[in-house]
Structure formats: C-alpha cells, structure tokens
Amino acid sequence: MTHTRLLLIGTLATLLAAGPAMAYADDGPSVPPGTEASASAPVELDPNDPDLKLPDGATLAEPKVLDIKSVVEDQSGDERREDTNTNVTFALQAEVLFGKDSAKISAQARSRISVIANEIKTQNATRIRVFGFTDNLGSSAHGDVLSRKRANAVHGILEQELSDANITYEVRGYGEDYPIADNSTEEGRKKNRRVEISFPRGAS
C-alpha cells in the first residue's frame, strides 16, 4: 500500500515539474459557427408562376420611405430616448425630476435637463415640445394640473439653459392620457408619470 502511494506521488511530482500543457488555437473552422454555407440547394422559383404575378389591371403602390425608430432606455428605466428619421424624444420619469405630487425640480434633475439642452443645441432645433403626463391614480383633473405644472417647470429650465429667442416652445399637460405602459401595475404607472421633451432632428 505504501509503495503504491509513493509511486502515485512520484508520478504527480513528475507531471507538475513538466509545467502546464500549452494550448493552441484550433485549425478547424475558418468561419464563426452558424455562418457556414448551407449544404442544401436553394429553393427554385418559377418566374412564370401565376401566384408571383400581379392580377390584370393591378399596380404597385407608390414607394415610400418608412420611418425607422430607435429606442434606448437606461438600465434603471428612469430615462428613455427615441430617435426617428425626423425627431428626437427624451422621456424622463417624474420620480427623477420631482418629489411626490410636486412640480419642484431637484438639483440632480437639472443636470439631466442640461444634457438634453446640449443635444438640442447639437441638433440646432428651434421648435421644442415639452409634454407632461401622469398615471391614472387620483382624479383626472388633478393629473391634468400636475402634468401641466411639471411641463412648465422643465420648460423653464430649458429656457435658462438654451437662452435662445429663436426657439419656440409648445408646453402641455396631458394628465393620464396617452399612457405608454400598463396603469394596473406600479411599474407601469411609474413609466407613465413622465415628462417628454421632443424636437426635430438636424439635417445630417
């Protein structure tokens, strides 16, 4: 038994002294997995198939450019940015900007609005919309008033930051109208309590 243990220990010591085995890249696949050429032949199409032709007298619709929308939301969900071919929209949750049932902007919120103001300058936008929204808790009339006050507060900070007489603003409070999430959950209501700032994209 002792002799067997000594033999195993000696073998292990020899392997450790030899050092770790070197690893080399495989010379196998030359393309990433999943991008290999398909072994099956493509499906053949009959150009004379009647199902591929327009009915007699039919014409194709006029071509049009579709608007592409890009939506980016930060991990916390406090801020969302939407970009289309024509507009940029920032949505800030009310909790980021205001205290509960308040229209007083916090110091931290001012810095977020400053970032948006810089983007407005970058886009050379001269028409800005500032819209306030609430969830459906409380009375509709209260939501209308609160959302308008909050939109006005954000508008005031933007005016200070931009200080440009050529910019025109459209400021509205929509209350609980136009929700973007389900008002039956707190998570949804949190998204609906927001202020949106939108403006046209600059020419690229």
MOCORJO-V656354 format. One record per residue. PHI is phi in whole degrees, 0 to 359 (999 if undefined). Layout:
phi=(PHI;PHI)
This chain:
phi=(999;294;298;296;297;296;295;295;296;297;296;297;297;296;295;293;293;290;84;291;290;280;254;234;295;289;274;289;300;262;231;300;304;92;249;294;294;284;281;272;288;294;291;277;250;267;296;265;298;297;290;265;249;289;299;305;87;279;228;285;293;298;293;213;271;277;282;262;248;247;239;235;237;292;300;282;81;287;221;226;238;243;241;238;296;240;224;238;230;252;240;249;292;301;298;286;262;227;283;299;57;234;241;268;279;281;297;296;293;301;294;294;292;298;298;294;300;295;293;299;296;299;276;54;282;240;233;234;252;234;242;255;219;232;274;260;282;77;283;297;296;295;297;298;293;297;294;291;297;292;298;297;295;294;301;299;292;298;299;295;291;273;45;228;290;277;273;251;241;241;240;216;242;255;59;275;291;59;292;250;213;284;286;277;238;295;299;292;297;298;292;286;280;206;236;252;240;228;199;291;288;285;292;256)
